[in-house]
Amino acid sequence: MPSKTRKVSFYRLSLEKQTLIPGTNTVQAKQLSDSDIEAYFQRICAEKMQALANEHKAMNVTVSNNQYVIEVISYEKHRAFIKIGQQNPSNTVALRDRTTLETESVPMRESQLLELYTFCLIDFETGIVSYIGINGAPRISAVRNLFDQGIDREEHVSTYLAAILTNDILDILVKKHIISTLSVTVAVPEDKILSDIGLDRESFDSIRNIKTKMVTYKLVGQRNKNIFSSSDKLAELIASVKIKHGDNLKGLNANAKDQGEKSQSYDLMQYNFTKTVVLGKEDSGLLFDDDFKEALLQTYTCYKDELLKYCRI
């Protein structure tokens, strides 16, 4: 059986705390240090997570009405190795024998659900999150919600995940005189896009042989006005779009220009810092937690210095 390859994406984790300036009605936002973020993680593990039989810690988080489970598999040397799982009904899967091709039902108790999961590694000394993307698995937004839902609301702390981009593309764009347009292209279910463009059921049924179903959203600024005030705001928007749409995100473009030049389109998907990793051994059909941990650790360690160069802290 061939080795399995997966894409690793990298994000910068940050927390922001809002406080009221004494004697005023002004709210001040302060970005917390990496050590403060780690302290919050330790509190969440100690106070909000439940202990499992294998000595791991876990808790439920809600992401867009979906229930995910965050399981801390290991936490050592300021690094947390985390499993992110999403429960699924059992009637859509089965066990199939590779030799006989026979199938059988998955044995389950009434209180159990099948879980599809992926993994991430958080380095609290740098604030960098390494995430393995697997089709259908929970998205990286679960990490953001771990902090947002694990920290009490009265502390007024907000969590942000910014995609780490290469080639300083953000600095290039914000130095342009005008960023006039941002286009986001997303793959959507066929029935949704057809209903959104106003087709009734009869017309819908008559359409056949559709190869792709895409919808494009355009943010268009006022004439000769820049739609972003800083690279941080552009980075936040890019991260939000990636987190919301995951593998369904098919295009991300910005139009920018300097005075006296024509507008130029920049394909932001080309600038995401990602690496492809090989998981497991060629003669094995099974993958274990340690396979994912080793892949994440090796990839992150190998590219750590380069990632730090592209981080905007």
C-alpha positions as CSV (number, residue, x, y, z in Angstrom):
1,M,0.0,0.0,0.0
2,P,1.5,3.4,-0.9
3,S,2.4,6.0,1.7
4,K,-0.2,8.6,2.5
5,T,0.5,12.3,1.9
6,R,-1.2,15.2,3.6
7,K,-0.9,18.9,3.5
8,V,0.3,20.8,6.6
9,S,-0.9,24.4,7.0
10,F,0.6,26.9,9.5
11,Y,-1.2,29.6,11.5
12,R,-0.2,32.3,14.1
13,L,-2.3,32.0,17.2
14,S,-2.9,35.3,19.1
15,L,-5.2,36.4,22.0
16,E,-6.4,39.9,22.5
17,K,-7.8,41.2,25.8
18,Q,-10.1,44.3,26.0
19,T,-10.0,46.4,29.1
20,L,-11.7,49.7,30.1
21,I,-9.3,52.6,30.7
22,P,-9.9,53.8,34.2
23,G,-12.0,57.0,34.4
24,T,-13.1,56.8,30.8
25,N,-15.6,54.9,28.5
26,T,-12.7,53.9,26.2
27,V,-12.0,50.2,25.7
28,Q,-8.3,49.4,25.0
29,A,-7.2,46.2,23.2
30,K,-4.0,44.5,24.3
31,Q,-2.4,41.6,22.5
32,L,-1.3,39.0,25.1
33,S,2.1,37.5,25.2
34,D,2.8,33.9,24.1
35,S,3.4,33.0,27.8
36,D,-0.1,34.5,28.7
37,I,-1.6,32.3,25.9
38,E,0.0,29.2,27.3
39,A,-1.2,30.1,30.8
40,Y,-4.8,30.3,29.5
41,F,-4.3,26.9,27.8
42,Q,-3.1,25.4,31.1
43,R,-6.2,26.8,32.9
44,I,-8.5,25.4,30.2
45,C,-6.9,22.0,30.6
46,A,-7.1,22.1,34.4
47,E,-10.6,23.7,34.8
48,K,-12.6,23.0,31.7
49,M,-11.4,19.7,30.3
50,Q,-12.3,16.3,31.6
51,A,-9.8,13.6,32.3
52,L,-9.9,10.5,30.1
53,A,-9.0,6.9,31.0
54,N,-5.8,7.2,29.0
55,E,-4.8,10.3,31.0
56,H,-5.5,12.6,28.1
57,K,-7.8,15.7,28.6
58,A,-10.8,16.5,26.4
59,M,-13.7,19.0,26.0
60,N,-16.5,19.7,23.6
61,V,-16.5,22.8,21.4
62,T,-19.1,24.1,19.1
63,V,-18.1,25.3,15.6
64,S,-20.9,26.6,13.3
65,N,-23.5,24.4,15.1
66,N,-21.2,21.3,14.8
67,Q,-19.9,19.6,17.9
68,Y,-16.2,18.9,17.9
69,V,-14.0,17.3,20.6
70,I,-10.6,18.7,21.4
71,E,-8.4,16.1,23.0
72,V,-4.9,17.0,24.3
73,I,-2.8,13.9,23.7
74,S,0.4,15.4,25.0
75,Y,1.7,18.6,26.5
76,E,5.4,19.0,27.1
77,K,8.2,21.5,26.5
78,H,5.6,24.2,25.7
79,R,4.1,22.2,22.9
80,A,0.6,20.7,22.8
81,F,-0.2,17.8,20.4
82,I,-4.0,17.8,19.9
83,K,-6.6,15.6,18.2
84,I,-9.6,17.4,16.8
85,G,-12.6,15.1,16.3
86,Q,-16.1,15.4,14.9
87,Q,-18.7,12.7,15.5
88,N,-20.6,11.2,12.6
89,P,-23.5,8.8,12.3
90,S,-22.6,5.1,12.1
91,N,-24.9,4.1,9.3
92,T,-22.6,5.5,6.6
93,V,-19.5,3.5,7.3
94,A,-18.5,-0.2,7.6
95,L,-15.5,-2.4,8.0
96,R,-14.2,-4.0,4.8
97,D,-11.7,-6.8,4.6
98,R,-8.9,-5.9,2.2
99,T,-8.6,-9.5,1.0
100,T,-12.1,-10.9,0.8
101,L,-13.8,-7.5,0.2
102,E,-16.5,-8.5,2.7
103,T,-18.0,-5.8,4.9
104,E,-19.4,-5.9,8.4
105,S,-21.0,-3.3,10.7
106,V,-18.9,-1.3,13.1
107,P,-19.5,-2.6,16.6
108,M,-20.7,0.3,18.7
109,R,-22.6,1.0,22.0
110,E,-25.7,3.1,22.0
111,S,-23.8,6.1,23.5
112,Q,-21.1,6.0,20.9
113,L,-20.6,7.8,17.6
114,L,-17.9,7.3,15.0
115,E,-15.4,10.1,14.9
116,L,-13.5,11.6,12.0
117,Y,-10.4,13.5,13.3
118,T,-7.3,15.3,12.5
119,F,-4.3,16.7,14.4
120,C,-2.5,19.9,15.2
121,L,0.6,21.0,17.1
122,I,0.7,24.2,19.0
123,D,4.1,25.7,20.0
124,F,3.4,28.2,22.7
125,E,6.9,29.7,22.6
126,T,6.2,31.0,19.1
127,G,2.4,30.9,18.8
128,I,2.6,28.8,15.6
129,V,0.0,26.2,15.0
130,S,0.7,23.3,12.6
131,Y,-2.4,21.6,11.2
132,I,-2.8,18.5,9.1
133,G,-5.7,18.9,6.6
134,I,-7.8,15.8,5.9
135,N,-10.9,15.9,3.7
136,G,-14.1,16.0,5.9
137,A,-12.2,16.4,9.1
138,P,-12.7,19.3,11.5
139,R,-11.2,22.6,10.5
140,I,-8.6,24.6,12.3
141,S,-11.3,27.0,13.6
142,A,-11.8,24.4,16.4
143,V,-8.6,25.6,18.0
144,R,-9.8,29.2,18.0
145,N,-13.1,28.1,19.6
146,L,-11.2,26.1,22.2
147,F,-9.9,29.4,23.6
148,D,-13.0,31.4,22.9
149,Q,-15.3,28.9,24.7
150,G,-12.7,27.8,27.3
151,I,-12.1,31.3,28.6
152,D,-14.8,32.9,30.6
153,R,-16.6,35.7,28.8
154,E,-16.2,38.2,31.5
155,E,-12.4,38.2,30.8
156,H,-13.2,39.8,27.4
157,V,-10.5,37.8,25.6
158,S,-10.8,37.2,21.8
159,T,-8.8,34.6,19.8
160,Y,-7.4,35.0,16.3
161,L,-5.7,32.7,13.9
162,A,-3.8,34.3,11.0
163,A,-2.6,32.2,8.1
164,I,1.1,32.5,7.7
165,L,1.9,33.7,4.2
166,T,5.2,33.7,2.3
167,N,7.1,36.3,0.3
168,D,5.8,39.1,2.5
169,I,2.8,39.5,0.1
170,L,0.8,41.3,2.8
171,D,3.5,44.0,3.1
172,I,3.6,44.3,-0.7
173,L,-0.1,44.8,-0.9
174,V,-0.6,47.3,1.9
175,K,2.2,49.4,0.5
176,K,0.2,49.7,-2.7
177,H,-1.7,53.0,-3.0
178,I,-5.0,51.1,-3.4
179,I,-6.3,47.6,-2.7
180,S,-9.6,48.0,-4.6
181,T,-11.0,44.5,-4.7
182,L,-10.9,41.2,-2.9
183,S,-12.5,38.1,-4.6
184,V,-13.3,34.9,-2.8
185,T,-14.3,31.8,-4.8
186,V,-15.9,28.9,-2.9
187,A,-17.1,25.5,-4.0
188,V,-20.7,25.0,-2.9
189,P,-23.3,22.2,-3.1
190,E,-25.1,22.1,-6.5
191,D,-28.6,22.5,-5.0
192,K,-27.6,25.6,-3.0
193,I,-26.0,27.5,-5.9
194,L,-28.9,26.7,-8.3
195,S,-31.4,27.9,-5.7
196,D,-29.4,31.0,-5.0
197,I,-29.5,32.1,-8.6
198,G,-33.3,31.7,-8.7
199,L,-34.0,28.4,-10.4
200,D,-37.2,26.6,-9.5
201,R,-37.4,22.8,-9.0
202,E,-38.5,22.2,-12.6
203,S,-35.6,24.1,-14.0
204,F,-33.2,22.6,-11.5
205,D,-34.2,19.0,-12.6
206,S,-33.6,19.9,-16.2
207,I,-29.9,20.8,-15.7
208,R,-27.4,18.0,-16.2
209,N,-23.6,17.4,-16.6
210,I,-22.5,20.2,-14.4
211,K,-18.7,19.9,-13.9
212,T,-18.1,22.5,-11.2
213,K,-20.3,24.5,-8.8
214,M,-18.6,27.7,-7.7
215,V,-19.7,31.0,-6.2
216,T,-17.5,34.1,-6.2
217,Y,-17.9,36.9,-3.6
218,K,-16.4,40.3,-4.4
219,L,-15.5,43.0,-1.9
220,V,-15.2,46.2,-4.0
221,G,-14.0,49.4,-2.5
222,Q,-15.0,53.0,-3.3
223,R,-13.2,54.6,-6.2
224,N,-9.6,55.4,-5.3
225,K,-10.1,54.2,-1.7
226,N,-8.1,51.4,0.0
227,I,-10.3,48.8,1.6
228,F,-7.7,47.7,4.1
229,S,-6.0,49.9,6.7
230,S,-3.1,47.5,7.6
231,S,-1.5,44.2,6.8
232,D,-2.9,42.9,10.1
233,K,-6.5,43.5,8.9
234,L,-5.9,41.8,5.6
235,A,-4.2,38.9,7.3
236,E,-7.2,38.5,9.7
237,L,-9.7,38.5,6.8
238,I,-7.7,35.9,4.8
239,A,-7.5,33.7,7.9
240,S,-11.2,34.0,8.6
241,V,-12.0,33.1,5.0
242,K,-9.7,30.1,5.1
243,I,-11.1,28.9,8.4
244,K,-14.7,29.2,7.4
245,H,-14.5,27.5,4.0
246,G,-11.5,25.1,4.5
247,D,-11.0,22.8,1.5
248,N,-14.0,24.4,-0.3
249,L,-12.0,27.6,-0.7
250,K,-10.9,27.6,-4.4
251,G,-9.8,31.1,-5.1
252,L,-8.6,34.2,-3.2
253,N,-7.5,37.2,-5.2
254,A,-6.8,40.9,-4.5
255,N,-6.5,43.7,-7.0
256,A,-4.0,46.4,-6.1
257,K,-2.2,49.3,-7.8
258,D,0.1,52.2,-7.1
259,Q,-0.5,55.7,-8.5
260,G,0.1,55.9,-12.2
261,E,-0.1,52.1,-12.8
262,K,-2.8,49.7,-13.8
263,S,-4.5,47.5,-11.3
264,Q,-2.8,44.1,-10.9
265,S,-4.4,40.9,-9.6
266,Y,-2.6,38.9,-6.9
267,D,-3.4,35.2,-6.3
268,L,-3.2,34.9,-2.5
269,M,-3.6,31.2,-2.6
270,Q,-0.1,30.9,-4.1
271,Y,1.4,32.6,-1.0
272,N,0.1,30.3,1.8
273,F,2.9,28.6,3.7
274,T,2.1,24.9,3.4
275,K,4.1,21.7,3.2
276,T,3.3,18.1,2.1
277,V,4.2,15.3,4.5
278,V,4.3,11.5,4.1
279,L,2.5,9.6,6.8
280,G,3.1,6.0,7.9
281,K,5.0,3.2,6.1
282,E,4.4,1.9,2.6
283,D,3.5,-1.7,3.8
284,S,1.0,-0.6,6.4
285,G,-2.6,0.4,5.9
286,L,-3.0,1.8,9.4
287,L,-2.0,5.2,10.8
288,F,-1.5,5.9,14.5
289,D,-1.4,9.0,16.5
290,D,2.4,8.9,16.7
291,D,2.6,8.9,12.9
292,F,0.8,12.3,12.8
293,K,2.8,13.6,15.8
294,E,6.1,12.7,14.2
295,A,5.1,14.2,10.9
296,L,4.0,17.5,12.5
297,L,7.1,17.7,14.7
298,Q,9.5,17.0,11.9
299,T,7.9,19.5,9.5
300,Y,7.5,22.2,12.1
301,T,11.1,21.8,13.4
302,C,12.5,21.8,9.8
303,Y,10.7,25.0,8.8
304,K,10.5,26.8,12.2
305,D,13.1,29.5,11.3
306,E,11.4,30.2,8.0
307,L,8.0,30.4,9.6
308,L,9.2,32.9,12.2
309,K,10.5,35.1,9.4
310,Y,7.0,35.2,7.9
311,C,5.1,35.6,11.2
312,R,3.7,39.0,11.8
313,I,3.8,39.5,15.5
